[in-house]
């Protein structure tokens, strides 16, 4: 097996009983592609050569970006895309958003109602939704308010929070984190989602938060019969205007 990835990833493959090689000349039966910041042209080329010779292509995950202190770095999915572009082969992915890892985690831990926590809609949340588990989206990573408003059904989380502190603050009751009118905000919809859809956000209390405003808007957008496109959110009160500005 030719493994593209960190040494620790290669060690896991060896521990599972597979022989790890570094060259397409060794005729590997499988190319397993995991993330490694040091992966470069030579490693990707050996993977491409192996796949063209008939190796099965597998990837650990397909995240296109990797959030870091300086911003969004290139993720494993982007490096996989380079190999796919060179070979025409799209790998099967063992990780998110497929449900296999979620089902395996639930079975291994012996739990009955797990909560999936993530910061990326198209992988973390989509995987949890596919596995029919409750999901908590935190706004500390990749997907922000704009992405939530535009999210297709298969990427919509059950709960939304600013960060993971809610796991201790809510003591297991996350009902207040679900999309719903809250914080004194009001919402109305102009349009049916088929074309331009305008969300009018009004009201709000002195102690209302931008996150309460977001959950209020999402309750309206996600209640449409068809996923909304070209959504605009307009403020009908000073408090709503301040909340919307905080999202962007």
Rosetta blueprint (number, residue, H / E / L):
1 X L
2 X E
3 X E
4 X E
5 X L
6 X L
7 X H
8 X H
9 X H
10 X H
11 X H
12 X H
13 X H
14 X H
15 X H
16 X L
17 X L
18 X L
19 X L
20 X L
21 X E
22 X L
23 X L
24 X H
25 X H
26 X H
27 X L
28 X L
29 X L
30 X E
31 X E
32 X E
33 X E
34 X L
35 X L
36 X L
37 X L
38 X L
39 X L
40 X L
41 X H
42 X H
43 X H
44 X H
45 X H
46 X H
47 X H
48 X H
49 X H
50 X H
51 X H
52 X H
53 X L
54 X L
55 X L
56 X E
57 X E
58 X E
59 X E
60 X L
61 X L
62 X L
63 X L
64 X L
65 X E
66 X E
67 X E
68 X E
69 X L
70 X L
71 X E
72 X E
73 X E
74 X E
75 X L
76 X H
77 X H
78 X H
79 X H
80 X H
81 X H
82 X H
83 X H
84 X H
85 X H
86 X H
87 X H
88 X L
89 X L
90 X L
91 X L
92 X E
93 X E
94 X L
95 X L
96 X L
97 X L
98 X L
99 X L
100 X H
101 X H
102 X H
103 X H
104 X H
105 X H
106 X H
107 X H
108 X H
109 X H
110 X L
111 X L
112 X L
113 X L
114 X L
115 X E
116 X E
117 X E
118 X E
119 X L
120 X L
121 X H
122 X H
123 X H
124 X H
125 X H
126 X H
127 X H
128 X H
129 X H
130 X H
131 X L
132 X L
133 X L
134 X E
135 X E
136 X E
137 X E
138 X E
139 X L
140 X L
141 X L
142 X L
143 X L
144 X L
145 X H
146 X H
147 X H
148 X H
149 X H
150 X L
151 X L
152 X L
153 X H
154 X H
155 X H
156 X L
157 X L
158 X L
159 X E
160 X E
161 X E
162 X L
163 X L
164 X L
165 X L
166 X H
167 X H
168 X H
169 X H
170 X L
171 X L
172 X L
173 X L
174 X L
175 X H
176 X H
177 X H
178 X L
179 X L
180 X L
181 X L
182 X L
183 X L
184 X L
185 X E
186 X E
187 X E
188 X E
189 X E
190 X E
191 X L
192 X L
193 X L
194 X L
195 X L
196 X E
197 X E
198 X E
199 X E
200 X E
201 X E
202 X E
203 X E
204 X L
205 X L
206 X L
207 X L
208 X L
209 X L
210 X H
211 X H
212 X H
213 X H
214 X H
215 X H
216 X H
217 X H
218 X H
219 X H
220 X H
221 X H
222 X L
223 X L
224 X L
225 X L
226 X L
227 X L
228 X L
229 X E
230 X E
231 X E
232 X E
233 X E
234 X E
235 X E
236 X L
237 X L
238 X H
239 X H
240 X H
241 X H
242 X H
243 X H
244 X H
245 X H
246 X H
247 X H
248 X L
